[in-house]
């Protein structure tokens, strides 16, 4: 999980260390709000903060209100928009407006530390969870996909937080993951970009001469065979798999495992002719057309890429489109 996404974890760490802490969450937006619903900021009594609710536009005012909430124990909802001179002056123009919920942890009407512990535990175990808070009564709970009082399934699928009646639903999906097969040149910028975008990344290549720390610093690497590695890692709907090796002996086993899973993206590098040969091999192995059509090949959006970095950009663009617009296909 990317460091900048560990907002609840940081708030819990402060609380357990005896520091008063609060969580600020974007609960509603209109127009050109700079951060999406569900974005969070953790603040402690020393005015240290991690995360963002506006990209810097209103953080100062939020921090001041959070410190006040720690004093009186009362949650509050702040409204910022073009009608607020201070917010407008720092960038919330063009009709932009955000509502931010501030909750003091373990104080007054704020959430219990045990509830935050439950959420953090679920996140550490890659369990899809929703933080539910009734902003009228301040009743709260952490729920999973099995929860039936509110339809959470569509929110988990679309990764969208928001209101359901009087209840704000904060979605905490498992972190996105990217598994890259093949320690080739393109993998170097691709893994860096994926990490910046919030993905947990892993590089798979049994060829230790290629997959070396000197070439891939700070990258988790697996030197086992690709099909074994993917099975061991576990594949779900929050995983993207990209094969880059150009070697069927490496790529095909990984593709076969990915095709039998729920990964949201499977991209394979190679020319149209290379992919045609790949498709023939998959058909001969028993895969049907519906499965084969899940493959994005050649991997990446057609933006005229030439260099390894540009190709990595095109792959990240296609992965992002597939994640955020799942109905879109080439």
C-alpha positions in Angstrom: 0.0 0.0 0.0 1.4 3.4 -0.9 2.5 5.5 2.0 0.2 8.4 1.0 -2.8 6.1 1.2 -2.3 5.0 4.8 -4.3 7.8 6.4 -6.4 5.6 8.8 -3.2 3.8 9.8 -1.4 7.0 10.6 -4.3 8.3 12.7 -4.5 5.0 14.6 -0.7 5.1 15.2 -1.0 8.6 16.7 -4.0 7.6 18.9 -2.2 4.5 20.2 0.9 6.7 21.0 -1.3 8.9 23.2 -1.6 11.7 20.7 -5.1 13.1 20.1 -5.9 12.7 16.4 -8.7 13.5 14.0 -9.8 12.3 10.6 -11.0 14.7 8.0 -13.0 13.2 5.0 -14.4 14.7 1.9 -18.0 13.6 2.0 -19.6 15.7 -0.8 -18.4 17.6 -3.8 -19.9 19.8 -6.6 -18.3 21.2 -9.7 -14.5 21.4 -9.9 -13.7 20.1 -6.5 -9.9 19.3 -6.4 -10.2 16.0 -4.5 -12.7 13.1 -4.9 -15.2 12.0 -2.3 -13.6 9.8 0.3 -10.3 11.6 0.3 -8.9 11.8 3.8 -6.5 13.9 5.9 -5.2 12.8 9.4 -4.3 15.6 11.9 -2.9 15.3 15.4 -2.8 17.6 18.4 0.6 19.0 17.3 -1.0 20.0 13.9 1.0 17.4 12.0 -1.0 16.1 9.1 -0.9 13.3 6.5 -3.0 13.2 3.4 -5.2 15.8 1.7 -8.8 16.8 1.3 -8.2 19.6 -1.3 -4.7 19.4 -2.6 -3.8 22.4 -0.3 -6.7 24.7 -1.0 -8.4 24.6 2.4 -6.1 22.4 4.5 -5.3 25.3 6.8 -8.9 25.9 7.8 -9.5 22.1 8.2 -6.5 21.7 10.5 -7.7 24.5 12.7 -11.2 23.0 13.0 -9.8 19.6 13.6 -7.7 20.9 16.6 -10.9 22.5 17.9 -12.8 19.3 17.5 -10.2 17.5 19.6 -10.8 20.0 22.3 -14.7 19.8 22.4 -15.2 16.3 21.1 -17.8 17.4 18.6 -17.6 16.2 14.9 -18.4 18.8 12.4 -19.0 19.3 8.7 -17.3 22.2 7.0 -18.4 23.7 3.7 -16.1 25.4 1.2 -17.0 26.9 -2.1 -17.0 30.0 -4.3 -19.3 31.6 -1.8 -16.5 31.4 0.8 -13.9 34.2 0.1 -11.1 32.3 1.7 -11.7 29.1 -0.3 -12.2 31.0 -3.5 -8.9 32.9 -3.0 -6.9 29.7 -2.8 -8.3 27.9 -5.8 -11.8 26.6 -5.4 -13.1 28.5 -8.5 -15.4 27.5 -11.3 -18.2 26.5 -9.0 -16.1 24.1 -7.0 -17.4 23.1 -3.6 -16.6 20.5 -1.0 -18.0 19.4 2.3 -15.5 18.0 4.8 -16.4 15.8 7.8 -14.0 16.2 10.8 -14.1 13.4 13.4 -12.0 13.4 16.6 -10.9 9.9 17.3 -11.8 8.5 20.7 -13.1 11.8 21.9 -16.7 12.9 22.7 -18.9 12.0 19.8 -16.0 10.8 17.6 -15.4 7.2 16.6 -13.9 4.8 19.1 -10.3 3.7 18.6 -11.5 0.1 18.5 -13.6 0.9 15.4 -10.6 2.5 13.7 -8.6 -0.6 14.6 -11.2 -2.8 12.9 -11.0 -0.7 9.8 -7.2 -0.8 9.7 -7.2 -4.6 10.3 -9.5 -5.1 7.4 -7.3 -3.0 5.2 -4.2 -4.9 6.2 -5.9 -8.2 5.2 -7.1 -6.8 1.9 -10.7 -7.1 2.9 -13.1 -4.7 1.2 -14.7 -2.6 3.9 -17.0 0.4 4.2 -16.9 2.9 7.0 -20.5 4.0 7.7 -21.3 7.1 9.7 -24.8 8.6 10.2 -24.1 12.3 10.2 -27.3 13.0 12.1 -26.9 10.6 15.0 -23.1 9.9 14.7 -23.7 6.2 14.8 -20.9 4.3 13.1 -19.8 0.9 12.0 -17.4 -0.9 9.7 -19.0 -3.3 7.2 -18.0 -5.7 4.4 -19.7 -6.8 1.2 -22.0 -9.1 3.2 -23.7 -6.0 4.7 -27.4 -5.8 3.5 -28.9 -2.8 5.2 -27.3 -0.6 2.5 -26.5 -1.8 -1.0 -22.7 -1.6 -1.0 -21.9 -3.9 -3.9 -22.1 -1.2 -6.6 -20.0 1.1 -4.4 -17.3 -1.5 -4.0 -17.3 -2.3 -7.7 -17.0 1.4 -8.7 -14.8 2.3 -5.8 -17.1 5.3 -5.0 -17.7 6.7 -1.6 -20.8 8.8 -1.0 -24.1 9.3 0.9 -26.9 6.8 1.2 -29.7 8.7 2.9 -28.3 10.1 6.1 -25.3 7.7 6.1 -22.0 8.5 4.6 -20.3 5.5 3.1 -16.5 5.6 3.0 -15.3 2.8 0.7 -12.0 1.2 1.6 -11.1 -1.3 -1.2 -8.0 -3.4 -1.1 -5.0 -1.5 -2.6 -4.6 -1.9 -6.3 -1.8 -4.2 -7.3 0.3 -4.6 -10.5 2.2 -7.7 -11.4 4.7 -7.3 -14.2 6.2 -10.4 -15.9 9.5 -9.8 -17.5 12.4 -7.6 -16.2 12.8 -5.7 -19.5 13.6 -2.0 -20.0 10.0 -1.0 -20.2 9.4 -2.5 -16.8 11.7 0.0 -15.1 9.6 3.2 -15.8 6.3 1.2 -15.7 6.9 0.0 -12.1 7.9 3.5 -11.0 4.7 5.0 -12.5 2.5 2.3 -11.0 3.9 2.9 -7.6 3.3 6.7 -7.9 -0.3 5.9 -9.0 -0.8 3.9 -5.8 -0.3 0.4 -6.9 1.5 -2.3 -4.9 3.9 -3.7 -7.4 5.8 -6.9 -8.0 8.2 -8.0 -10.7 8.2 -11.6 -11.8 11.1 -13.1 -13.7 13.0 -16.3 -13.0 16.1 -14.9 -14.8 18.0 -13.4 -12.0 20.5 -11.8 -14.4 17.6 -9.6 -15.6 15.7 -9.1 -12.3 18.4 -7.6 -10.2 18.2 -4.9 -7.5 20.7 -2.8 -9.4 18.2 -2.5 -12.3 15.1 -2.4 -10.1 15.9 -0.7 -6.8 13.1 -0.8 -4.2 11.0 -3.2 -6.3 9.7 -6.5 -4.8 10.9 -9.3 -7.1 10.0 -12.9 -7.5 12.4 -15.3 -9.3 9.9 -18.2 -9.4 8.2 -19.3 -12.6 5.4 -16.9 -13.6 2.4 -19.2 -13.2 3.7 -20.3 -9.8 4.3 -16.7 -8.8 0.8 -15.4 -9.9 -0.9 -18.3 -8.1 1.1 -17.6 -4.9 0.4 -13.8 -5.1 -3.4 -14.4 -5.6 -5.3 -12.6 -8.3 -8.5 -10.7 -7.8 -10.5 -7.8 -9.3 -8.0 -5.2 -7.9 -5.0 -6.6 -9.8 -3.5 -5.7 -13.2 -1.2 -8.1 -14.9 1.3 -7.0 -17.6 3.5 -9.4 -19.5 6.6 -7.8 -21.1 9.1 -10.6 -21.6 8.4 -11.4 -25.3 9.2 -15.0 -24.4 6.3 -17.4 -24.7 7.9 -19.7 -22.1 7.5 -16.9 -19.6 4.5 -14.9 -20.8 2.1 -17.8 -21.7 2.1 -19.4 -18.2 1.3 -16.1 -16.6 -1.4 -15.3 -19.2 -3.0 -18.7 -18.7 -3.3 -18.1 -14.9 -4.6 -14.5 -15.4 -7.2 -15.6 -17.9 -8.7 -17.9 -15.3 -8.9 -15.1 -12.7 -10.9 -11.9 -12.1 -8.0 -9.4 -12.8 -9.4 -6.2 -14.1 -6.6 -5.8 -16.7 -4.4 -8.2 -18.6 -2.0 -6.5 -21.1 0.6 -8.3 -23.2 3.4 -6.6 -25.1 4.1 -7.5 -28.7 3.2 -6.8 -32.3 -0.1 -7.7 -33.9 1.7 -10.7 -35.5 3.1 -11.8 -32.2 -0.3 -11.6 -30.6 -1.9 -13.6 -33.4 0.6 -16.4 -32.7 -0.2 -16.0 -29.0 -3.9 -16.4 -29.6 -3.3 -19.6 -31.6 -1.3 -21.1 -28.7 -4.1 -20.2 -26.3 -6.8 -21.7 -28.5 -4.7 -24.9 -28.8 -4.5 -24.9 -25.0 -8.3 -24.9 -24.7 -9.1 -21.2 -24.1 -12.2 -19.9 -25.7 -12.7 -16.6 -27.5 -14.5 -14.9 -24.6 -11.5 -15.5 -22.4 -9.0 -14.5 -25.0 -10.8 -11.2 -25.6 -9.9 -10.2 -22.1 -6.3 -9.6 -23.3 -5.2 -6.1 -24.2 -2.6 -6.5 -26.9 -0.5 -4.8 -27.9 -0.7 -3.4 -24.4 -1.1 0.3 -24.1 -3.2 3.1 -25.5 -2.1 4.2 -29.0 -0.4 7.5 -28.4 2.4 7.1 -30.8 4.8 5.9 -28.1 8.4 5.1 -29.1 10.7 5.1 -26.0 10.4 2.7 -23.1 9.1 5.5 -20.9 6.5 6.5 -23.4 5.3 2.9 -23.8 5.0 2.7 -20.0 2.9 5.9 -20.1 0.6 4.3 -22.7 0.3 1.1 -20.6 -0.6 3.1 -17.5 -3.1 5.1 -19.4 -4.9 2.0 -20.7 -4.8 0.4 -17.2 -6.3 3.6 -15.7 -9.1 3.7 -18.4 -9.9 0.0 -17.8 -10.1 0.6 -14.0 -12.1 3.8 -14.1 -14.2 3.1 -17.3 -14.6 -0.7 -17.2 -17.2 -0.5 -20.0 -14.7 0.9 -22.4 -13.0 -1.5 -24.8 -10.9 -0.9 -27.8 
